[in-house]
Amino acid sequence: GLDTLPGYMKFFSYAMSCDAAQGASSEVQQEMRLEQCSAVTARRVLRHPKCVTHQLVGFMLMHERRCGDAAQVAAMTQQLHSRVVDELALDPFVHDAHLQRVLMLYWAGAPQRVEPVWINRLLRAQRADGSWSYEAPAYARWIWPEKLAPTADFHATAQGLLAIALALGSAADVDKACKAARA
């Protein structure tokens, strides 16, 4: 059941169903607060690199399902877009969280906020076989080298492919990144 799921998945379930009982739970209420993810960008990037993107998925689903107060959902979404941009600007490493951040800006309605350099990094990180690896940031590889061998990763690859597909709708960004990658 839902009881065994992490809080962000309970938030997703609520956002997809708009079930009032789920929405009233303390875990879902906490996930819907901006304070759920640290206000300090560096702390988010280091400790919980996907917290903001997970929140953004929840609010994106709420918007699609017309769940909750539309003005509050829109305001929170805008704040989360800004947090994702801050995280991308701070964290230059392409790993699962980077792919997820770029993907979420496109998917959650802020493609104009994606910098060409972030797409360029995403394209340069693609492996010869077309996949992406988890490829953790250097600080994580230094701490846990035995756990972070750069092998193909389904989750990262799916996010990378979807980000590129969505970016194709913003051809100018993709064209700039491709030219930079070839240079």
Residue pairs with C-beta under 8 A, 6 or more apart in sequence:
2 9
2 10
2 13
2 22
5 13
7 27
7 28
7 30
7 31
8 31
8 51
8 54
8 55
8 57
8 58
10 22
10 25
10 27
10 28
10 31
11 27
11 28
11 31
11 32
11 54
11 55
11 58
12 57
12 58
12 61
13 19
13 22
14 22
14 23
14 25
14 28
14 58
14 67
15 57
15 58
15 59
15 61
15 62
15 65
15 67
16 61
16 65
17 65
18 62
18 65
18 66
18 67
18 68
22 28
23 29
23 67
23 68
30 36
31 54
31 55
31 58
32 55
32 58
32 59
32 76
34 76
34 79
34 80
36 51
36 55
37 44
37 48
37 51
37 52
37 55
37 83
38 44
38 47
38 48
38 51
41 83
41 86
41 87
41 90
42 90
44 51
44 52
44 83
44 87
45 87
45 90
45 91
45 97
46 139
49 87
49 91
49 95
49 97
50 96
50 97
50 100
52 80
52 83
52 84
52 87
52 101
53 84
53 97
53 100
53 101
53 104
55 76
55 80
56 77
56 80
56 81
56 84
56 104
56 108
57 104
57 108
59 73
59 76
59 77
59 80
59 108
60 77
60 104
60 107
60 108
60 109
61 67
62 68
62 73
63 70
63 73
63 74
63 77
67 73
77 108
77 109
80 108
81 105
81 108
81 109
81 110
81 113
84 101
84 104
84 105
84 110
84 113
85 105
85 113
87 97
87 101
88 98
88 101
88 102
88 105
88 115
88 118
89 115
91 97
91 98
91 137
92 121
93 135
93 136
93 137
93 138
94 121
94 122
94 124
94 125
94 132
94 135
95 134
95 135
95 136
95 137
95 140
95 156
96 134
96 153
96 155
96 156
96 159
98 118
98 121
98 122
99 122
99 132
99 156
99 159
99 160
99 163
100 159
101 118
102 114
102 118
102 119
102 122
102 163
102 167
103 159
103 162
103 163
103 166
105 111
105 113
105 114
106 114
106 163
106 166
106 167
106 169
106 170
107 162
107 166
111 166
111 167
111 169
111 170
111 173
112 170
114 167
114 170
114 173
116 173
116 176
116 177
116 180
117 177
117 180
119 163
119 164
119 167
119 173
119 174
119 176
119 177
120 176
120 177
120 180
120 181
122 160
122 163
122 164
122 177
123 164
123 177
123 178
123 181
124 181
125 132
125 135
125 160
126 132
126 160
127 133
127 152
129 152
130 157
131 152
131 153
131 156
131 157
131 160
132 152
132 153
132 156
132 157
132 159
132 160
133 150
133 151
133 152
133 153
133 156
134 148
134 150
134 151
134 153
134 156
135 148
135 150
135 156
136 144
136 148
140 148
141 148
164 174
167 173
167 174
168 174
